[in-house]
Structures are given as C-alpha cells and as structure tokens.
Amino acid sequence: MTIEMTDIKLKYVTIAEARAMSGLRIVLGAYPIPGPWRESCKGVFHVKGLPYTAVKSANADASDLAIGMHNTQSELIEWTGQGSAPVVALNDERPRSGWLEQLHLAERLNPEPPLIPATSADRILMFGMANELLGEQGLVWLKRLLMVHEPLLSLPAGDPNRPFFEFLGQKYGYTPAGAERSAVLITEILERFAEQLARQQAAGKRYLVGDRLSALDIYWAASCGLLDPMPAERCPMADAFRGAYGNRDPRIAAALTPALLAHRDFVYDTHLEMPMVF
C-alpha cells in the first residue's frame, strides 16, 4: 500500500535517535494518518503547551505499510516493552504507551489548563466515557475491526494490500462475527455521547463534562475523525486511508448526529491545531 508523504510537517527523529535523547519525546509514526490514539495524545500535549520531539515508528518511505510496521515493532518493543504508538517518553522515566498514563503525565508536567475535572463525579464520568472511546473494545478499537472486515472478506490471497489488513486484524482480534457486532456497539456509544452532549447543552454548558474543556472533548474530536474525517484542507490525510476513515453503516450514520460533529469542529477550531499537522 503506497502512502503519499508530502503532507508531513512534523520533524521526526528515529527510535534510535530518540533513545539517546533526553526531554519529552512522543513516538507518533510518520504516516499522514489521523490515528485517534495518536491525535488524542498530540491534542493533550498541544493544549498543555508542552513541546516534544516527534519520533517516527515506521519508515516514511515504506511502500508496504504492514512490512514497515513489522520491521519497526522490534525496535519499539525493545525500548517500550510493546509495539504500538503513541508512546510518550520523558528523560529516563518508563515510556508511557496508554492514553490514561499519558494524560496523567501531561497533567503533572503542566497542571494548567487542567484536563481532568476537579470533582469526583465529573472525573468518574469523564474517564468512563473516555474508556468507551479509547479503551479496549471501545469505539476506536471496534472501528478497527470494521476497517479490516470488508478487505479480509474480499481481497484474495496474494493481493499486495492484504498483509496490512491481516496485520491489523490480528492485532485487534478480528473475527467476522466480532466485526458484525461492532457496528451495533459503536452506535450505542455514539448514542450515549449524543445524550451527554444534549444534557450539557441544555444546562448551558459548552463541553462534554463540567464547565470547561476536558480530555474527553479532545478524545471525542480525535475519535470522530475515524467515522467522519474532516475535509482535506483541515485534515490533509493520505488519500489511501480517507475511505477507510469514513462510514457506510446507516446505523452509525444516524447516531453520529450533527451536534456531535459540530462539537468535534468546535474543539478543533477553539483548542487544537488546524489544519492537522502530521
């Protein structure tokens, strides 16, 4: 699968270079794809005003994405103990590969603006809803299953694009039955987010939890792109992935309300980088 790299704007270092450095480094990959975990992490550190060195987790000129991922995993595993990006590294501290620990690190490095609510009720709500987006079997995980479902059913053995989808399918535990169920679960998650946003707006509040921006708003904005990516002038992603980052299921389309999309746009326009930077 050939990826056009002309839209990359971040300056990347290699994993080997990053390991020899100190300071704040974030392994992001080097493909112009708005991966939700990647963009969530970038968004948190952007809002916090924390500069970092971007680290590529695959060769930018790899013509076969699956091969690039496989070749890089050994380096990343050696450094971080696992094979997925994003990973946040600070000096000699343990690398942080999970969205929750990445958020807590950002909060420690710069408490302002706070992205974790002050009250326990709001914290419980925010982290529970965030897990529905970014956790295992959350919206992003489930959409990965949908992304590989049709290609694995339709691409014949030997097709040059099939290894990439086999790689993702194995990583996320793909089964045909699981993929079929994913659309139902994604719909339910979107319905809960629409209800929460409606409650907040009815109370005169602009954000998903509490009275100000929280990490949940960032996570929603980043995850929404997996179902309805912004246009090229706002999100200049690789053309090969724009179709996969959309949605053709009518149940998901109905649940992805105009209000939810408008909230995504509001968060990007008000708080995040625009156009998106790869």
LUMBA-186434 format. One record per residue (C-alpha): x, y, z. Coordinates in steps of 0.2 Angstrom, whole numbers, padded with zeros to 4 digits, always signed. Layout:
BEGIN
XYZ
...
# end
This chain:
BEGIN
+0000+0000+0000
+0009+0016-0006
+0007+0031+0005
+0010+0049-0001
+0021+0058+0012
+0020+0076+0005
+0009+0082+0019
+0020+0078+0034
+0025+0094+0043
+0032+0087+0059
+0051+0085+0060
+0054+0067+0066
+0069+0058+0073
+0071+0039+0073
+0068+0027+0088
+0087+0025+0089
+0090+0044+0090
+0076+0046+0102
+0083+0034+0114
+0099+0043+0115
+0090+0060+0119
+0083+0067+0135
+0067+0078+0137
+0050+0074+0131
+0048+0063+0116
+0032+0056+0108
+0033+0041+0096
+0019+0045+0083
+0023+0036+0067
+0027+0045+0051
+0012+0042+0041
+0000+0056+0037
-0015+0047+0045
-0025+0055+0059
-0025+0039+0071
-0037+0043+0085
-0024+0037+0099
-0011+0047+0091
-0021+0063+0089
-0028+0061+0106
-0010+0061+0113
-0005+0076+0102
-0020+0086+0107
-0017+0084+0126
+0001+0089+0124
-0004+0104+0112
-0017+0111+0124
-0004+0109+0139
+0009+0119+0128
+0022+0105+0131
+0034+0105+0117
+0041+0087+0112
+0052+0078+0099
+0042+0068+0087
+0048+0050+0084
+0044+0040+0069
+0039+0022+0072
+0040+0017+0054
+0050+0021+0038
+0042+0036+0030
+0046+0029+0013
+0039+0011+0016
+0029+0006+0001
+0021-0008+0011
+0014-0002+0027
+0012-0019+0035
+0031-0023+0032
+0035-0006+0039
+0025-0009+0055
+0033-0027+0057
+0050-0020+0055
+0048-0007+0067
+0040-0017+0081
+0056-0025+0087
+0064-0008+0090
+0049-0001+0099
+0046-0017+0109
+0065-0016+0114
+0063+0002+0120
+0045+0002+0127
+0040-0016+0130
+0026-0016+0117
+0023-0012+0099
+0010+0002+0097
+0011+0021+0095
+0009+0033+0103
+0022+0032+0116
+0027+0046+0127
+0045+0046+0134
+0052+0058+0147
+0070+0058+0151
+0074+0041+0160
+0056+0038+0166
+0047+0022+0160
+0039+0025+0142
+0020+0028+0143
+0010+0019+0130
-0008+0020+0137
-0019+0035+0135
-0023+0036+0153
-0005+0037+0159
+0000+0049+0145
-0014+0061+0152
-0008+0060+0169
+0010+0063+0164
+0004+0079+0155
-0006+0085+0170
+0010+0083+0181
+0021+0092+0169
+0009+0106+0167
-0006+0107+0178
-0014+0121+0168
-0025+0121+0159
-0032+0106+0169
-0039+0092+0158
-0045+0081+0172
-0061+0088+0181
-0059+0093+0199
-0074+0084+0206
-0075+0065+0208
-0092+0064+0200
-0085+0073+0184
-0069+0063+0184
-0079+0046+0185
-0090+0052+0171
-0075+0058+0160
-0064+0043+0162
-0079+0031+0160
-0084+0039+0143
-0066+0041+0138
-0064+0022+0140
-0079+0020+0129
-0069+0029+0115
-0051+0024+0118
-0051+0008+0129
-0050-0010+0123
-0067-0014+0114
-0071+0005+0114
-0076+0015+0098
-0059+0016+0091
-0055-0002+0094
-0072-0008+0086
-0069+0003+0071
-0053-0005+0068
-0062-0022+0066
-0074-0014+0054
-0060-0007+0044
-0052-0024+0041
-0069-0033+0039
-0073-0030+0021
-0055-0031+0014
-0052-0048+0023
-0068-0055+0016
-0065-0048-0002
-0046-0047-0005
-0039-0063-0012
-0023-0072-0005
-0008-0064-0014
-0016-0047-0015
-0002-0034-0011
-0014-0024+0001
-0020-0040+0011
-0005-0041+0023
-0009-0024+0030
-0027-0029+0034
-0021-0046+0041
-0009-0036+0052
-0022-0025+0059
-0035-0040+0061
-0023-0050+0071
-0018-0035+0082
-0036-0031+0086
-0043-0049+0087
-0053-0048+0071
-0067-0061+0068
-0081-0059+0056
-0094-0061+0070
-0085-0048+0080
-0085-0036+0066
-0103-0038+0063
-0106-0034+0081
-0095-0019+0081
-0107-0008+0072
-0121-0011+0085
-0109-0006+0099
-0102+0009+0090
-0120+0015+0088
-0123+0013+0106
-0108+0023+0111
-0112+0037+0100
-0130+0037+0107
-0123+0039+0124
-0111+0053+0119
-0126+0062+0110
-0136+0061+0126
-0122+0068+0137
-0119+0082+0125
-0138+0086+0124
-0138+0087+0143
-0123+0098+0144
-0130+0110+0131
-0147+0110+0140
-0138+0116+0155
-0130+0130+0146
-0113+0121+0146
-0101+0120+0130
-0091+0105+0134
-0095+0086+0137
-0091+0086+0156
-0091+0100+0168
-0089+0119+0163
-0073+0118+0154
-0063+0109+0141
-0058+0091+0147
-0048+0077+0140
-0064+0069+0135
-0068+0083+0122
-0050+0081+0114
-0053+0062+0114
-0070+0064+0106
-0063+0076+0092
-0049+0064+0088
-0060+0048+0088
-0074+0056+0077
-0062+0058+0063
-0062+0039+0062
-0080+0039+0057
-0081+0056+0048
-0064+0064+0043
-0063+0082+0041
-0060+0088+0023
-0043+0089+0016
-0039+0107+0019
-0042+0104+0038
-0036+0086+0038
-0023+0083+0024
-0023+0064+0027
-0016+0051+0015
-0029+0048+0001
-0027+0029+0003
-0035+0030+0020
-0049+0043+0018
-0061+0030+0013
-0057+0018+0027
-0059+0033+0039
-0077+0035+0034
-0093+0026+0037
-0105+0017+0027
-0116+0009+0040
-0133+0018+0041
-0135+0014+0060
-0118+0023+0064
-0123+0037+0052
-0139+0040+0061
-0131+0040+0078
-0117+0052+0073
-0128+0067+0075
-0124+0085+0068
-0122+0091+0086
-0108+0078+0089
-0099+0083+0073
-0102+0101+0077
-0094+0098+0094
-0079+0090+0085
-0077+0105+0074
-0078+0117+0089
-0065+0108+0099
-0053+0108+0084
-0057+0127+0080
-0055+0133+0098
-0042+0122+0106
-0032+0111+0094
-0020+0113+0079
-0029+0117+0062
-0025+0111+0049
-0020+0095+0057
-0001+0093+0057
+0007+0076+0053
# end
